[in-house]
Amino acid sequence: MKICFFGSSLVSSYWNGAATYYRGILKEIAALGHDITFFEPDAFARQAHRDIDDPSWATVVVYPATPDGWQRSLAAAARSADILVKASGVGVFDVELETAVAEIQSRALRLYWDVDAPATLEAIAADPGHHLRSAIPCYDLVLTYGGGEPVAQAYRAAGARDCVPIYNALDPTTHHPAPPIPEFACDLSLLANRLPDRERRVEQFFIEVADRLPARSFVLGGAGWDSKPMPQNIRKSGHVGTGQHNAFFASALATLNVNRDSMARYGFSPPTRVFEAVGAGACLITDAWDGIDHFLEPGTEVLVAANGDEVAGHLDALEPARASAIARRARAHILAHHTYRHRARQFQQLLEGMNTRTEAAE
């Protein structure tokens, strides 16, 4: 089937945490025989910070970040697509695109693919005039990359015909163990862009922990932290391209995951960093959220912390041998149950179910 996908960027991870998810899931969907065209705007200097070439498994169309740019691209996609996908968080003309996909004349199935469903649902709840209140019922299916049943129920309550989570996962050909490098060597690392709804949690789970443990070393990767005051035992690495992620995670005794506020509240929302880190062979410490045990077993495959004190406690008790054992068990579990190949098969089964229902209705 011909799938036309409107997202933030496939070729650049610059201020674009969804890139890993898009690459992993769409590559495996293409491997099942689907023809994918990915439409992305020329915005936020992402094209100047590409970290992959156009992939062999998808056609990438970069359109001008203008009204004419998105309109021409959508018109072309609507003419050719069997499945038309609008992802959340494109970054420019999201309202217009989401409304237009809902209204445009096309034979294609229409999917809304939300890569930040908790934040989207909170925005809808806070705004009686939110455009998605009228647009979502026009989509054939809502997919999310996290949130579990609470998100699915909330989307159905907002008028979705159905909502199914297709969680983040691991692409083992991209994220795998790599030799450590001195630039990222430390006791605890964190890879996270500076975002308003994550910053306080990063302070609590990482920055305050570093301040409490002056003899330990910490590395913070991600964009936006240059102006943030930090303890001297934190080294800032700035934006870390996807080509360096494996080395980043492999170079620390442990690496930390800190969910955004809304993702932590809803639960069942493991970010791509969880799977990248585990795939690279890292020992993972994560903030506590409902559903972590759906992906990894706390205590043996992942260390879970409810606050900064517990992060510090895990780090103080962690020896290299135990860190390695936790990392090995976690990677084996993820490879067995949570790769993008697993997710692509789930997507295919959803399509087959939708086609069966359509044929029965006819």
C-alpha positions as CSV (number, residue, x, y, z in Angstrom):
1,M,0.0,0.0,0.0
2,K,1.1,3.6,-0.6
3,I,1.6,5.4,2.7
4,C,2.0,9.2,2.7
5,F,3.2,10.3,6.1
6,F,3.4,14.0,7.3
7,G,5.9,14.3,10.2
8,S,8.5,16.6,11.7
9,S,11.6,15.0,10.0
10,L,12.8,11.6,9.0
11,V,16.4,12.8,8.1
12,S,17.2,15.0,11.0
13,S,17.1,14.4,14.8
14,Y,17.9,18.1,15.5
15,W,15.2,19.3,18.0
16,N,13.3,16.2,16.8
17,G,13.2,13.3,19.3
18,A,10.6,11.5,17.2
19,A,13.2,10.8,14.4
20,T,14.3,7.6,15.9
21,Y,10.7,6.4,16.2
22,Y,9.9,7.3,12.7
23,R,13.0,5.7,11.3
24,G,12.5,2.5,13.2
25,I,8.8,1.9,12.6
26,L,8.7,3.1,9.0
27,K,11.7,1.1,7.9
28,E,10.1,-2.1,9.2
29,I,6.7,-1.2,7.7
30,A,8.4,-0.7,4.4
31,A,10.0,-4.2,4.8
32,L,6.5,-5.6,4.8
33,G,6.0,-4.4,1.3
34,H,4.5,-0.9,1.8
35,D,5.6,2.1,-0.3
36,I,6.4,5.1,2.0
37,T,6.7,8.8,1.2
38,F,7.6,11.0,4.1
39,F,6.7,14.7,3.8
40,E,8.6,17.1,6.1
41,P,8.9,20.9,6.2
42,D,12.1,22.8,5.7
43,A,12.0,24.3,9.2
44,F,14.0,24.7,12.4
45,A,17.3,24.3,10.6
46,R,16.7,20.6,10.5
47,Q,17.9,20.2,6.9
48,A,21.2,21.9,7.8
49,H,21.6,19.4,10.7
50,R,20.7,16.2,8.8
51,D,22.2,13.1,10.4
52,I,21.1,10.5,7.7
53,D,20.8,10.6,4.0
54,D,17.5,9.9,2.3
55,P,16.9,6.2,3.2
56,S,16.4,3.5,0.5
57,W,13.2,2.4,2.1
58,A,11.3,5.7,1.9
59,T,10.9,8.7,-0.5
60,V,11.6,12.0,1.4
61,V,9.8,15.1,0.2
62,V,11.0,18.3,1.9
63,Y,8.5,21.0,1.3
64,P,8.8,24.8,2.0
65,A,7.4,25.8,5.4
66,T,4.8,28.0,3.8
67,P,1.0,27.7,3.2
68,D,1.6,26.9,-0.4
69,G,4.2,24.3,0.5
70,W,2.1,22.2,2.7
71,Q,-1.0,22.6,0.6
72,R,0.7,21.4,-2.6
73,S,2.3,18.5,-0.7
74,L,-1.0,17.4,0.8
75,A,-2.8,17.6,-2.5
76,A,-0.2,15.4,-4.1
77,A,-0.4,12.9,-1.3
78,A,-4.2,12.8,-1.3
79,R,-4.2,11.8,-5.0
80,S,-1.8,8.9,-4.6
81,A,-2.1,7.6,-1.1
82,D,-3.9,4.4,0.1
83,I,-3.1,5.6,3.7
84,L,-2.7,9.2,4.6
85,V,-1.0,9.8,8.0
86,K,-0.7,13.1,9.9
87,A,1.7,12.9,12.8
88,S,1.5,15.3,15.7
89,G,4.2,17.8,16.3
90,V,5.3,18.6,12.7
91,G,6.1,22.1,14.2
92,V,4.6,24.3,11.4
93,F,1.0,24.4,10.2
94,D,-0.1,21.6,12.4
95,V,-3.6,22.9,12.9
96,E,-4.0,23.5,9.2
97,L,-2.7,20.1,8.2
98,E,-4.7,18.2,10.8
99,T,-7.9,20.0,9.8
100,A,-7.2,19.6,6.1
101,V,-6.4,15.9,6.3
102,A,-9.7,15.4,8.1
103,E,-11.6,17.3,5.4
104,I,-9.8,16.6,2.1
105,Q,-11.5,14.4,-0.6
106,S,-9.5,11.2,-0.8
107,R,-10.0,7.5,-1.1
108,A,-7.2,7.0,1.5
109,L,-7.6,5.7,5.0
110,R,-6.8,8.6,7.3
111,L,-4.6,8.0,10.4
112,Y,-3.7,10.5,13.1
113,W,-0.4,9.3,14.6
114,D,0.3,11.1,17.9
115,V,3.9,11.0,19.1
116,D,3.1,13.0,22.3
117,A,-0.5,11.9,23.1
118,P,-0.5,12.9,26.8
119,A,0.4,16.5,25.9
120,T,-2.1,16.6,23.0
121,L,-4.9,15.3,25.2
122,E,-4.2,17.8,27.9
123,A,-4.3,20.6,25.3
124,I,-7.6,19.3,24.0
125,A,-9.1,19.1,27.6
126,A,-8.0,22.7,28.3
127,D,-9.5,24.2,25.2
128,P,-13.2,23.8,24.3
129,G,-12.5,25.2,20.9
130,H,-9.5,22.9,20.1
131,H,-9.4,22.0,16.4
132,L,-8.9,18.3,17.1
133,R,-12.3,18.1,18.8
134,S,-13.9,18.3,15.3
135,A,-11.0,16.8,13.3
136,I,-10.4,13.5,15.2
137,P,-13.8,11.9,14.5
138,C,-13.0,12.2,10.8
139,Y,-9.9,10.0,11.1
140,D,-10.2,6.3,10.6
141,L,-7.8,5.5,13.4
142,V,-5.7,7.2,16.0
143,L,-2.3,5.7,16.7
144,T,0.0,6.8,19.6
145,Y,3.5,5.9,20.6
146,G,2.6,5.7,24.3
147,G,0.0,6.2,26.9
148,G,-1.6,2.8,27.2
149,E,-5.3,2.4,27.9
150,P,-5.8,5.8,29.7
151,V,-4.7,7.5,26.4
152,A,-6.8,5.2,24.3
153,Q,-9.9,5.8,26.4
154,A,-9.3,9.6,26.4
155,Y,-9.1,9.6,22.6
156,R,-12.2,7.5,22.2
157,A,-14.0,10.0,24.5
158,A,-12.8,12.8,22.3
159,G,-14.5,11.1,19.3
160,A,-11.9,8.8,17.9
161,R,-13.3,5.7,16.1
162,D,-10.5,3.8,17.7
163,C,-7.1,4.5,19.3
164,V,-4.3,2.0,19.6
165,P,-0.8,2.5,21.1
166,I,2.2,1.4,19.0
167,Y,4.9,1.9,21.5
168,N,8.5,3.0,21.0
169,A,10.9,0.1,20.4
170,L,14.4,-0.9,19.4
171,D,16.0,-1.0,16.0
172,P,18.9,-3.4,16.8
173,T,20.6,-2.6,13.5
174,T,20.9,1.1,14.6
175,H,21.2,0.9,18.4
176,H,23.6,-1.7,19.6
177,P,26.7,-2.0,21.9
178,A,29.6,0.2,20.9
179,P,33.0,1.0,22.3
180,P,32.9,3.7,25.0
181,I,34.7,7.0,24.3
182,P,36.3,9.4,26.9
183,E,34.2,12.4,25.8
184,F,31.1,10.7,27.4
185,A,32.7,8.7,30.2
186,C,31.0,9.3,33.5
187,D,29.0,7.6,36.3
188,L,25.6,8.8,35.1
189,S,24.6,10.2,31.7
190,L,21.4,11.8,30.5
191,L,20.4,12.6,26.9
192,A,17.5,15.0,26.8
193,N,16.7,18.3,25.1
194,R,15.8,21.1,27.4
195,L,12.0,21.4,27.3
196,P,9.7,23.4,29.6
197,D,7.6,20.3,30.7
198,R,10.8,18.3,31.5
199,E,13.2,20.8,33.0
200,R,12.0,20.6,36.6
201,R,12.2,16.8,36.5
202,V,15.7,17.0,35.1
203,E,16.6,19.3,37.9
204,Q,15.2,16.9,40.5
205,F,16.4,13.6,39.1
206,F,19.8,14.7,37.6
207,I,21.1,18.1,38.5
208,E,20.3,18.0,42.2
209,V,21.7,14.4,42.3
210,A,25.0,15.7,40.9
211,D,25.1,18.4,43.4
212,R,24.5,15.9,46.2
213,L,27.3,13.6,44.9
214,P,30.3,15.8,44.1
215,A,32.7,12.9,43.9
216,R,30.6,11.4,41.0
217,S,30.8,12.4,37.3
218,F,27.9,13.3,35.1
219,V,27.4,14.0,31.4
220,L,24.3,15.9,30.0
221,G,23.7,15.6,26.3
222,G,21.0,17.5,24.4
223,A,20.2,20.9,23.0
224,G,19.3,24.0,25.0
225,W,21.2,23.5,28.3
226,D,24.1,26.0,27.6
227,S,22.6,28.8,29.7
228,K,21.5,26.5,32.6
229,P,23.7,26.8,35.7
230,M,25.0,23.3,36.7
231,P,27.3,21.8,39.3
232,Q,30.9,21.5,38.2
233,N,30.8,17.7,38.0
234,I,28.3,17.9,35.1
235,R,29.8,18.1,31.6
236,K,27.5,19.4,28.9
237,S,27.8,17.8,25.5
238,G,25.2,19.8,23.6
239,H,23.3,18.2,20.8
240,V,24.4,14.6,20.3
241,G,23.7,13.3,16.8
242,T,22.1,9.9,16.4
243,G,25.4,8.5,15.1
244,Q,26.9,9.0,18.5
245,H,24.1,7.7,20.6
246,N,25.5,4.2,21.0
247,A,28.8,5.5,22.3
248,F,27.1,8.0,24.5
249,F,25.1,5.3,26.3
250,A,27.9,2.8,26.3
251,S,30.4,5.2,28.0
252,A,28.6,5.7,31.4
253,L,28.3,3.3,34.3
254,A,24.5,4.0,34.0
255,T,22.3,6.2,32.0
256,L,19.1,8.0,33.2
257,N,15.7,8.4,31.6
258,V,13.5,11.3,32.7
259,N,10.0,11.4,31.2
260,R,8.2,14.7,30.5
261,D,5.6,15.7,33.0
262,S,2.5,14.7,30.9
263,M,4.1,11.3,29.9
264,A,4.9,10.5,33.5
265,R,1.3,11.4,34.6
266,Y,-0.3,9.1,32.0
267,G,2.3,6.3,32.2
268,F,2.9,3.6,29.6
269,S,5.0,6.1,27.7
270,P,8.6,4.9,27.3
271,P,10.5,7.4,25.2
272,T,12.8,6.3,22.4
273,R,15.8,7.0,24.7
274,V,14.8,3.9,26.8
275,F,15.1,1.6,23.9
276,E,18.2,3.3,22.4
277,A,20.0,3.0,25.8
278,V,19.1,-0.6,26.4
279,G,20.0,-1.5,22.8
280,A,23.4,0.1,23.3
281,G,24.0,-2.1,26.3
282,A,23.5,0.6,29.0
283,C,22.4,0.0,32.5
284,L,19.2,2.1,32.7
285,I,17.9,4.1,35.7
286,T,14.4,5.6,35.0
287,D,12.0,7.9,36.8
288,A,9.0,6.0,38.1
289,W,5.8,5.8,35.9
290,D,3.0,3.4,35.5
291,G,3.6,0.6,33.0
292,I,7.4,0.4,33.2
293,D,7.0,-3.3,34.1
294,H,5.2,-3.8,30.7
295,F,8.6,-3.2,29.1
296,L,11.3,-4.1,31.6
297,E,11.4,-5.8,35.0
298,P,12.2,-3.4,37.8
299,G,15.2,-4.3,39.9
300,T,16.7,-6.9,37.5
301,E,16.4,-5.2,34.1
302,V,16.0,-1.6,35.0
303,L,16.4,0.5,38.2
304,V,13.4,2.7,39.0
305,A,13.6,5.9,41.1
306,A,10.7,7.9,42.5
307,N,12.8,10.9,43.2
308,G,16.4,12.2,43.2
309,D,17.2,10.6,46.5
310,E,16.5,7.2,45.0
311,V,18.6,8.0,41.9
312,A,21.5,8.8,44.2
313,G,20.9,5.6,46.1
314,H,20.9,3.5,43.0
315,L,24.1,5.1,41.8
316,D,25.9,4.7,45.2
317,A,25.0,1.0,45.3
318,L,25.9,0.3,41.6
319,E,29.0,-1.6,40.8
320,P,30.2,-2.3,37.2
321,A,29.5,-6.0,37.4
322,R,25.9,-5.4,38.5
323,A,25.4,-2.7,36.0
324,S,26.6,-5.0,33.2
325,A,24.2,-7.8,34.4
326,I,21.2,-5.5,34.4
327,A,22.1,-4.2,31.0
328,R,22.4,-7.7,29.5
329,R,19.1,-8.9,30.9
330,A,17.3,-5.7,29.7
331,R,18.7,-6.0,26.1
332,A,17.7,-9.7,25.9
333,H,14.2,-8.9,26.9
334,I,13.8,-5.9,24.5
335,L,15.2,-7.9,21.6
336,A,12.7,-10.7,22.3
337,H,9.6,-8.5,22.7
338,H,10.0,-4.9,21.8
339,T,11.7,-4.3,18.4
340,Y,10.3,-2.2,15.6
341,R,9.8,-5.4,13.7
342,H,7.3,-6.4,16.4
343,R,5.6,-3.0,16.1
344,A,5.4,-3.1,12.3
345,R,3.6,-6.5,12.5
346,Q,1.2,-4.9,14.9
347,F,0.6,-2.1,12.4
348,Q,0.0,-4.6,9.6
349,Q,-2.5,-6.5,11.7
350,L,-4.4,-3.3,12.4
351,L,-4.6,-2.6,8.7
352,E,-5.8,-6.1,7.9
353,G,-8.5,-5.7,10.5
354,M,-9.6,-2.4,9.1
355,N,-9.7,-3.8,5.6
356,T,-11.8,-6.8,6.8
357,R,-14.3,-4.5,8.5
358,T,-14.5,-2.3,5.4
359,E,-15.2,-5.3,3.2
360,A,-17.8,-6.6,5.6
361,A,-19.6,-3.3,5.6
362,E,-19.7,-3.2,1.8
